[in-house]
Amino acid sequence: MDFTERTVSTKPIFQGKIISLQVDQVELPNGETASREIVKHPGAVAVIAVVDGKLLVVEQYRKPLERLQVEIPAGKLDAGEAPEQAALRELQEETGYTCDRVTLLHSMATSPGFADEIIHIYVAEGLRPGTASPDEDEFLEVSALSLEEAGAAIQDGRICDAKTLLAVYAWRLYQLTGSWSI
């Protein structure tokens, strides 16, 4: 059976700096119609950077969750920006580190039930310290966690976002197998 939902109409609801919201009317595979609320997002990148056996992370307040979160460096793609370039930019902006190269680990849909955001997760190699230059509305603290400390942060909920969970588990796999890929 073909499960494709054909878009019949799209109604724009909101256009912001980062996201837009639309409601699509779709024709279902059985011929019936339904509404789909869709968040459109330009995409994002995240960077797994391990320095001296520790994972670089940033701690920042996340308003939607109303709490501090520990996350790997990440940010949205600028218009026309290649994900690899965005990864290099975000790593430097948030942590001050630059690197020789980034390698794509995986691209994943963050919430495919209602959003089209794809986040590209990179592994940084050949890291060098420098000076961070976060966005003017971005307040964060850079630190580095051992695998055990990252596990504790997962257990106590300071790490709960998908990209950072994936990063910690990929890092653990790397320690066990010597490979970032499955």
C-alpha positions in Angstrom: 0.0 0.0 0.0 1.2 3.5 -0.8 1.1 5.5 2.5 1.9 8.9 0.9 -0.2 11.8 2.1 -0.9 14.2 -0.8 -1.0 17.9 0.2 -4.3 19.4 -0.9 -3.7 22.9 0.6 -1.3 24.8 2.9 -2.3 27.6 5.2 0.6 29.6 6.7 0.0 30.4 10.4 3.2 32.0 11.7 6.5 33.2 10.3 9.3 33.8 12.8 13.1 34.2 12.7 13.8 30.5 13.3 10.6 28.6 12.5 7.4 28.9 10.6 4.1 27.1 11.3 1.6 25.9 8.6 -1.5 23.7 8.5 -1.7 21.4 5.6 -4.8 19.6 4.5 -3.8 16.2 3.1 -5.5 13.4 1.3 -4.9 10.1 3.2 -4.1 6.8 1.5 -7.8 5.8 2.0 -9.1 8.9 0.3 -10.2 10.7 3.4 -8.7 14.1 4.4 -6.9 15.2 7.5 -5.1 18.3 8.9 -1.3 18.3 9.6 0.3 21.0 11.7 3.8 21.4 10.5 6.8 23.3 11.9 9.2 24.3 9.2 12.9 24.7 10.3 16.0 25.5 8.2 17.9 22.6 9.8 20.7 22.5 12.3 24.1 21.0 13.1 25.7 19.6 16.3 29.3 18.8 17.0 30.8 15.9 19.0 34.2 17.3 20.1 36.3 15.2 22.5 39.4 16.9 24.0 41.7 15.1 26.4 39.2 12.3 26.8 36.3 14.6 27.7 33.3 15.7 25.7 32.9 19.5 25.1 29.5 20.7 26.2 27.7 23.9 26.8 25.3 24.6 29.6 22.5 27.1 28.8 19.0 28.0 29.8 16.4 26.5 27.5 13.2 28.5 27.8 10.8 25.8 26.4 12.0 23.5 29.2 12.3 26.3 31.8 15.7 25.0 33.0 19.4 24.7 32.3 20.5 22.0 29.9 23.9 20.5 29.1 24.2 20.0 25.4 26.9 19.5 22.7 27.6 22.6 20.7 24.9 23.1 18.1 23.0 25.7 16.1 20.8 26.3 13.1 21.9 26.5 9.5 22.1 30.0 8.1 20.5 30.6 4.7 22.5 28.9 2.0 25.1 27.6 4.5 26.5 24.1 4.0 26.1 21.9 7.1 29.8 21.2 7.4 30.6 25.0 7.4 27.9 25.5 10.0 29.4 22.8 12.2 32.8 24.5 12.1 31.2 27.9 12.8 29.0 26.7 15.7 32.0 24.8 17.3 34.1 28.0 17.3 31.2 30.4 18.3 30.1 28.3 21.3 33.3 26.7 22.6 36.2 28.7 21.0 37.6 25.5 19.5 38.6 25.2 15.9 39.4 21.9 14.2 41.2 20.4 11.3 38.1 18.7 10.0 34.5 17.5 10.8 33.1 14.2 9.6 29.4 13.7 9.3 28.2 11.0 11.8 24.5 11.1 11.0 21.6 13.3 9.9 18.5 12.8 11.9 14.9 14.1 12.0 14.3 15.7 15.4 10.5 15.4 15.6 9.1 14.0 12.3 5.6 13.9 13.6 5.3 17.6 13.4 8.6 19.2 12.2 10.8 19.0 9.1 14.0 19.9 11.1 17.0 17.7 10.2 20.1 18.0 12.4 23.5 17.0 11.0 25.8 15.6 13.7 29.5 15.9 13.1 32.6 14.6 14.8 35.4 17.1 15.1 39.0 16.1 14.8 42.3 17.9 15.3 40.9 20.3 17.9 42.6 23.5 19.0 41.5 25.9 21.7 40.5 29.5 21.1 38.1 32.2 22.1 34.3 31.6 22.0 32.1 34.2 20.3 28.5 33.3 21.1 25.6 35.2 19.6 24.6 38.3 21.5 21.5 36.7 22.9 23.3 33.4 23.7 24.5 32.9 27.3 26.3 29.7 27.9 29.1 28.1 29.9 31.6 25.7 28.2 32.8 22.7 30.1 34.1 19.2 29.3 32.6 15.9 30.7 34.1 12.5 31.1 32.0 9.6 30.0 31.0 8.9 33.6 30.1 12.6 34.2 28.0 12.6 31.0 26.2 9.4 32.2 25.4 11.1 35.5 24.1 14.2 33.6 21.8 11.9 31.7 20.6 10.2 34.8 19.8 13.5 36.6 18.2 15.0 33.5 20.7 17.7 32.8 21.2 16.0 29.4 17.9 15.1 27.9 18.0 16.3 24.3 18.3 13.7 21.5 21.4 15.1 19.8 23.4 15.1 23.1 22.1 11.6 24.1 23.1 10.3 20.6 26.5 12.0 21.0 27.2 10.3 24.4 26.1 6.9 23.1 28.2 7.3 19.9 31.2 8.3 22.0 30.7 5.3 24.2 30.5 3.1 21.1 33.7 4.7 19.8 35.5 3.9 23.1 34.4 0.3 22.8 35.0 -0.3 19.1 37.4 2.5 17.9 34.8 3.5 15.3 32.2 6.3 15.3 29.9 4.3 13.0 27.8 1.3 13.8 
